[in-house]
Amino acid sequence: MISDLQAMRRAIDLARAHLGRTAENPSVGCVLVKDGVIVGEGVTGVGGRPHAEELALDQAEAAARGSTAYVTLEPCAHRTTGAISCTERLIQSGVVKVAIACADASIHAAGQGAAKLIAAKIPLQFGLLADEAAFLYADYRPA
């Protein structure tokens, strides 16, 4: 049984692995946990795509329904590519809770991802291990 802290630390470790390799996007880690077991995980791809949440949801498939998502940075609310945002994908997947370590100042998130999750009545835990994840975004300067 993985705890909330262990799941977020795993997400931080995933993001650390691609730190400096995802420009111009930040390196983000995402872990999906259901019934105490990891059912999906992802990290932002080299070059910035795909996003961590996309990979974790694709890996989890139907097991994402009823899971908790642990994400190191607030999920995007809009995509420059026109693809569905990570926030919308999380909502559509049926996750029952989202824990976020750090806020995202990008115009594609900046509280909008969190607001959409709240509007969808998905409980949000903001700031889980933010102090441990902060180094991931110390040099991130969103456009």
C-alpha positions in Angstrom: 0.0 0.0 0.0 1.6 3.2 -1.2 0.9 6.4 0.9 0.2 9.9 -0.4 3.7 11.0 0.5 5.3 8.0 -1.2 3.2 8.5 -4.4 4.1 12.2 -4.6 7.8 11.3 -4.0 7.6 8.9 -6.9 6.1 11.6 -9.1 9.0 13.9 -8.0 11.5 11.2 -8.9 10.0 10.8 -12.3 10.1 14.5 -13.0 13.7 14.7 -11.7 14.7 12.1 -14.4 13.8 14.5 -17.2 14.8 17.7 -15.6 16.5 20.0 -18.2 15.3 17.8 -21.1 11.7 19.0 -21.6 12.2 22.6 -22.7 10.3 24.7 -23.2 7.8 22.8 -21.0 8.7 21.9 -17.4 9.4 18.3 -16.4 6.4 17.0 -14.6 5.8 13.6 -12.9 2.4 12.0 -12.5 1.4 8.9 -10.6 -2.1 7.4 -10.5 -2.9 5.3 -7.4 -6.0 3.1 -6.9 -6.6 1.0 -3.8 -3.1 1.7 -2.6 -1.4 0.5 -5.8 0.2 2.5 -8.7 -1.9 1.9 -11.8 -0.2 4.4 -14.0 2.7 6.8 -14.1 4.4 9.2 -16.5 6.9 12.0 -16.9 7.0 14.8 -19.5 8.6 13.5 -22.6 12.0 14.7 -23.8 11.3 17.9 -25.8 8.2 18.6 -23.7 5.6 16.1 -25.1 3.7 14.0 -24.3 2.7 15.4 -20.9 3.1 13.3 -17.8 -0.6 13.0 -17.1 -1.3 11.8 -20.7 1.3 9.0 -20.3 0.0 8.0 -16.8 -3.6 7.9 -18.0 -2.7 5.9 -21.1 -0.9 3.4 -19.0 -3.7 3.1 -16.4 -6.4 2.8 -19.0 -9.7 1.9 -17.3 -7.9 1.5 -13.9 -7.7 5.4 -13.8 -11.4 5.5 -12.9 -11.5 5.8 -9.1 -7.8 6.6 -8.8 -6.0 9.5 -7.2 -3.6 11.5 -9.4 -0.4 12.8 -7.8 1.1 15.5 -10.0 4.2 17.6 -9.4 2.9 20.7 -11.2 -0.7 21.9 -11.7 -2.1 20.2 -14.8 -2.5 22.3 -17.9 -6.0 23.7 -18.6 -5.3 24.6 -22.3 -3.0 23.1 -25.0 -1.2 25.1 -27.7 -1.6 22.1 -30.0 -5.4 22.1 -29.7 -5.3 18.7 -28.0 -7.4 18.0 -24.9 -5.8 19.5 -21.8 -4.4 17.3 -19.0 -7.0 18.8 -16.7 -9.9 17.7 -19.0 -8.3 14.2 -19.5 -8.1 13.8 -15.7 -11.7 14.8 -15.3 -12.9 12.5 -18.2 -10.9 9.6 -16.8 -12.9 9.5 -13.6 -10.1 10.3 -11.1 -11.6 10.9 -7.7 -8.9 13.2 -6.3 -5.9 15.2 -7.5 -2.9 16.0 -5.3 -0.6 18.8 -6.7 2.8 19.7 -5.4 3.4 23.1 -7.1 1.3 25.8 -8.8 2.1 26.5 -12.4 2.5 30.2 -13.5 2.1 29.3 -17.2 -0.8 31.0 -19.0 -1.9 27.4 -19.8 -2.5 26.6 -16.2 -2.1 29.5 -13.6 -4.9 28.3 -11.4 -7.1 27.4 -14.3 -6.4 23.7 -14.1 -7.2 23.7 -10.4 -10.4 25.7 -11.0 -11.6 23.3 -13.6 -11.0 20.3 -11.3 -12.9 22.1 -8.5 -15.7 22.9 -10.9 -15.9 19.2 -11.7 -16.2 18.5 -8.0 -12.9 16.6 -7.8 -11.3 17.1 -4.4 -7.9 18.9 -4.8 -5.0 18.7 -2.4 -2.6 21.6 -3.2 0.9 21.9 -1.9 1.6 18.2 -1.1 5.4 18.1 -0.7 5.8 21.4 -2.5 9.0 22.1 -0.6 10.5 18.8 -2.0 9.3 19.5 -5.5 10.2 23.2 -5.7 13.7 22.5 -7.1 12.0 21.1 -10.3 10.6 24.5 -11.2 13.2 26.9 -9.7 14.5 27.8 -13.3 11.2 27.4 -15.1 10.1 30.7 -16.7 6.7 30.1 -18.4 6.0 32.1 -21.6 
